[in-house]
């Protein structure tokens, strides 16, 4: 019994059943940090080359995704990639600076800078390497556990694009929301559209569940979250489901990880 693209039959579906709210014999466990810095073999594979070059190599992504499963009896794998591949697809340059983390060479400063972004993104052309990594990994998993695909959420991506990297306060990105609310919504809309296509493409490539990372949710208060984050998360959830139906693709479970947005749990659910 094979699923689409001749993928191997899934042997352990505990994670998918839990994601659908069904009873499971045990609580499924998986590592959200992908292969992660806790593995010496991960550090060895990664040390060899540039971080984003690694992300663009389906073979390396597959290897890094499988590494934790060789050591631990986990219930799911998450594809090795990074949320900042989406700003890259929009035409922004991001480099990984050792000891500092991801850094945008030219962050968005003024409203006019939005015009430099690609307004129509062909996700297969720009992010096809992620799709290839997913298909390769899904085959290489041999049905041991399900494979999770993911994307950053619009507000989190926007905050990186404006801050130019990590930040403890997100001061530049937050002041953008106050100073340029309309332009902020324009950027968030553009990001939501790209994220939607990107997630649908991941399912077409073989992802069996999807996670959306709103990692910077905690920098917003409830009002800002309701205005600048929640509507786009909601749109993505609805648009992905309707596109999956249209394209006769599996309706995979979707997870939202909105870090520190405890005040919004009910809305998110």
Secondary structure, DSSP 8 states (H G I E B T S, - for coil): --BGGGB---S--HHHHHHTT---SS-----TTSS-TT-HHHHHHHHTS-HHHHHT-HHHHHHHHHHHHHHS--SEEE-S--TTHHHHHTT--EEEETTTEEEETT---SGGGGGGS-SS--HHHHHHHHHHHHHHHHHHTTTSSEEEEEEE-HHHHHHHHHHSB--SS-HHHHHHHHH-HHHHHHHHHHHHHHHHHHHHHHHHHT-SEEEEEETTGGGS-HHHHHHHTHHHHHHHHHHHHHHHHHTT----EEEEEETT-GGGHHHH-
